[in-house]
Amino acid sequence: MAGLIIAPRARIFHGHEWVYATEVKKTFGDPQPGDVITLKDFQDRSLGTAIYNPMSQIVARRFSRRKQDLDAEFFVRRIGQSIEHRQRLGLDETLARLVWSESDGMPGLIIDRYGAHVVVQTLTLAMRQRIDLIVAALKELISPETIILRNDSPVLKAEGIEQEITVLHGTNPGAFIVEANGLKFEIDLLDGQKTGLYLDQLQSHAEVAKLAEGKRVLDCFTNQGGFALACAKAGAAKVTAVDISESACAAARRNAELNGLELDVIAHNVFDFLKHAQPDYDFIILDPPSFTRNKKTLMDAMRGYKEIHLRSLKLLDKGGLLSTFCCSHHASRELFQANLVDAAVDAKKSLRLVMNHGQRGDHPVLLALPETEYLKGITAELMAGR
């Protein structure tokens, strides 16, 4: 088997699963893009098996510490293990992320299930080349009516993969309704945002809603209305939802109607809205899309977060609550919390931690691969008498 000899002090010697081009000491056996390769240290000892793509800065992604191939048996076994893991956590695997890339031992493979329908993303070349095996495994394990390939992420360019959205099995189900946390959502797996719902935030929706009863809530970057609907259902006195996207606002309104809930949905740029809003809120929720996809723009992103933090804090009175979220793995929880503290200092306000939030259990985290823990959230209270 072709492979790579890894230079000393590379990340992989400390448990990380990626090998960068700068960490390769030597290539042997003429591996081709998408191949399964072996990894060895500088003393010819095996480090496991990986997928290879010289077009990417991450030239190899380890998926096993022993010799292993990406064949039909592999995908049936690994996907089956992923489903069993979610069942052990007590999650409803019929509305969940069934496979989360490296965290489930399948680098670049994402599989989301919405009842009888499944959405697949292949963010690495090796997984895209083996899509037929993945489809066959899903048919064997869960017999879905529909399997959709939703390869529309900008990160595909780094792997040399063309963007595409197509039905791999069955027919386009069109718009349909799913239920999460006792709320109904209308989703469209081909034409909607993401793969359907923000499954990673379902747990946070429920956690935040527990604090919303009787409060005037402002949900910024509402998208389909996840936080807004959860708060309205929990008994919030009034809920205002803001998003720059007209289609997202229309989706939030449809979902509110489906659930018999009242939302004031406003299509507006959140930065401008916060700048001119009146201080009529007891609880503000900030759940923006990622402000950065690379380390080069991280500080620019942090300035964006600080701006919305500062403007939100100025709208809240003593005892008010702020829930804020960051979905970029480039920003650590420590950096994100420090950003919120800096905003509080500038606003001359003191914050007390109420709750930390993270991605739901169907988005598991590898402890040695911090990139798998991308979502972090903080709910804080403005302290009275300070």
N, C-alpha and C positions, 0 to 999 in steps of 0.2 A: 504493500500500500504506500502510495506517495505521501509526503508529509513535510513538516517543518521542524527545524531544530530551533528551540527558543533560547534567546539570550538570557544570561543570568540577570537576576533582580527584576524580571518581568512580573506583571500583575498576577499571572496565572500561578506563580509559586506561593502566592498569598491567598489563594482560594478563588480569585476572580475567574470568570469563564471566557473572557475575551483575550485575543492576541492582536495587538496593533502591528502595523507594518514595521514600525521602528523597533519592535521587540523580536523580530525574526533574524536569527543568526545565519540560517542557511535553509534553502528549499531543496528537496530531493524528490526524484521520481516524476517530475513534470505534472503536478496536479493542475486540473482545469477548473474554471469557475463553476461552482456548485458541487464539486466533488466532495466525498467524504475522505478525510485524510487522518493520518496519525500525527500526534504531537510528541516530540521527544525533547529531553533536556540536553545540555551540552555534554553529558556523559552517556548519551544514548539510552537513557531510561525513559520508558513510556510515561506520558502525561495524560493519555486518553485519546479519544476520537473527537474530531471536530468537522464542521462544514467550512468550506474554503471559498473565498471570493477576493481575488487580488484587486478588483475594481474598488473595493471599499477600504477605508482606513482601518476598519476592523477586519483583518484578513482571515481570521479564523475564530469560530465560536464553538467552544467545547460543549458537547451534549452527553458525553459519557466518559467515565474514568477508566473504562476497559474497551476492548475492541468491539465495535458495534457498527452495524450497517443501517441505513435508512430504508428498510424494506417494508413490505406489507405487515409482517408480524410486529415490527417495531411500532408502527403507528397505531395498530389495534391495541397493543399493550400499553403504550404511553398515554394515549387518549383515555383508555379505560381507567388507568390509574388516576388521571386528573379528575375524571368524573367521580370516582370513589372518594377522593380527597374532599371534594365539595360536599358529598353526602355525609361524610364524617363530621363536617363542620355544622351540619344541620341546615345547609343552604338548599333552597329550591333550585335544583340543577336544571329545571325547565325554563328558568329565567335567570341566566347567569353566564359569566365568562367561563367556558369549559376548559380552555387552554390559554395560558398567559405566558407564551414565549419561553425564555430561559427558566422562568420560575416553575415550569412544568416539564423542563428537559427537552423542549422543542424550539430552538432559537428562531425567532422571527415568525412563529406561527401563532395566530390569534383566532380563537373560535368562540363566537358568542351565540347563545341559544335563546330563541324567543318562542317557546312552546314547540310547535311542529316545524319551525323554520330556523335555519342555521346560517350565520354569516361568518365567512372565513376571510382572514387577511394573511397574505404571505409577504412578510417584510424582508425576507432574505431569499437570495436566488435559489439556494438549495431546496427550500420549501416550495417555491413556485414551480421548480422543475418536477416536484413529486406530488403535485396537486391531485393527480388521479388516485394515488395511493391514499391520500388524506380523505378524499371523497368516499372511496371504498370502505375505509375504516369507519367513517361516520355512519354510512348506511348499515354496516354490520352491527354497530354498537347502539345506535339510537333511532334508526329508521326514520330520518326526517322527511317531511313532504318536500321541502325546498332546501337547497344549498346554494347560497349566493357568494360569489367572490367579490369582495369590496376592496379592491386595491386602488385606492385613490389618495393615499398618503404621500406627502412630498418627500418623505424619507426614502421612498423607493428609488429615487434618482441615484442615491449613493450606492445602491446595489446593482444598478444597471437594469432595473425592471420597469417595463412600461406600465403606466397607470391604466386600469380597466375596471369596469363594473359589469359583471355578467352573471347569468344564472347557470350554475354548473349541473344542477339536478332539479327536476320538477319544473314548475312554472312560477312566474312572478306573482306573489300573493297580493300585491297591491297594498293599500293602506289597511291596517287591521289594528285591533285593540288588545293590549296586554294589561295586566293588573300587577301593581307593585305597591307594597305598603298600604294596601286597601284603596289605592287610587287607580283610576283607569287612564291609560295613555294611548293615543293613536300614533302609530309609528309606520314608517315606510322604509323598508330595508334597502331599496334601490335608490330612492331619491331623497331620503332624509339625511340629517347630519349624523356623523359617526356611523356606528353599525346599527343604530336604532335608538337606544337609550344610553344615558350615562350610567351604566350598571355600577361603576366603581363608586358612585355617589349615593346609591340608594340607602346605605347605612347612615350616612351623614344627614340625608333628608329627614330620617326618622329621629335622629339625635337632636337636631336643631329644632324640629317641630315641637318637641317636648317642652321647649322654653318659650313658645310663642303665644300661649293662651292669653287673651286679653290685650295683646300688644299691637301697636301699629307697626307693621313690618314693611320694609323696603327690600325687595329681592333684585339685586343688580346682576346683569348678564344672565337673565332668567332662562334663556333658551326655550325649552318646552314647558317651563313653569314648575320644575321639580320641587325646589324649595318653597316657592310661593304656594303651590297647591297643598303641600304637606302642612305648612303653617296655617293656611285657611281651614283645612280639615281639623286641625288641632284646636281651633277656636280663637284664632287671632282676631282682634277687633276690626282691623282693616289690613289688606295686603295690596301693595303696589309692586308691580313687576316691570322691569325696564330691560330692553335689549335693543341693540342697534338694527338688528335684522327684522324686516317686516314679516318674513316668512316664519321666523321664530316666534314673533308676537302672535301671529295668526294661529300657530300651533298651540301656544299657551292658552289662547282664548278658547280654542276647540276643546282642549283638555279640561278647562274650567267648566265648560258647558256639559261635558260628559259626566262630570262628577257633581254637578249641581252646586258649584262653588262660585263665589263672587271674587273676581280679581280686577284691579284697575291696571290694565296692561298698556304700557307706553313705549312706542318705538322712538328711541332716542339714544344718542351717544352717551354712555354712562359717565364718562369724564365730565362732559358738559352738564349733564343732568345734576350730578353731585355739586358742581360748582354753583349752580343757580337754585338748587332746591331749598325749600324752607325747612326749618328744624321741626318737622311734624312726625318724627319716627322714634319709637322706643327700641327698635331692633333692626339692624341693617345687615344684610347678607351679601358678601362679595364672592362670586364664583366665576372669575374671568377665564377665557381660554388662555393657553400658555402664552406668556409674553416673550418667551425666548425658546428657540430650538437648538441653540448652541452656546458654548461658553463665551464666545466673542461678544455676544449681545446681552450677557447676563446683567451687567451693571445698568444698562439702559432699561432692562426689564425691572430691576429693583427700583429705579426711579419711578416707573409706572405704578408699581405696587404702593410705593410710599405716597404717591399723589392721591390714589383712591383711598388709602388708609387715612391720610390727613383730612381729606374732605369729608369722609364719613364720620370721623371722630368729632368734627366741628358741628355736625348735625345732631349729635346725640347729647342728651343731658345726663346728669349724674344718675347712675343706676341703669343706664342704657346698655344694650348688648350689641356686640359686633362679632359676626362669624365671617371669617375670611379664609380663602382657600387658594392654594398654588398647585398647579398640575405639571410643573416642569421639574424633572429630576436634577437639572443643573443647579437648582436652588435648594440647598439643604434646609431641613426644618429649623436649624439654628440660625441660618441666614435670614429665613423668612420671619422668624420670631423677632430677630434683632431689627428687621425693617419696620415691623409693627411698633416696637418700642421706640424707635427713632421718631416715628410719626406722632406717637403719644407725647414724647418730650416736646416736640415742636408745637403741639396743640395744647401744651400745658395741662395735660390730663394724666391720671394714673389708672392703669389697667390691672385687673385681677383675673387670672386664668380661671375659666369655668370648665373648659373641656378641650382636649386635643382630639382631632379627627384624622382618619386615614382611609386608605382605600379598603373596600369591602374584602372579605376573605376569599372571594373568587378571583381576586387579583393578588395572589400570594407574593411574598417578598423573600428573595434569597439573601441571607444575611451577608454573604461575601460579595454580593453584586448590588451595590447601592442604587444602581440605575433602575432596578425593579421596584423601588419604593419612590414613586414619583409624586403621589398625591399627599399633601399635608394640609391640615386645617386647624384653625384656632378659634375658639369662642371665648371672648373676654368681656368683662363687665367694667364699665366706668365707675370707679369707686366714688362713693359719696363722702363728703366731709374732707376732701383732699384738695 
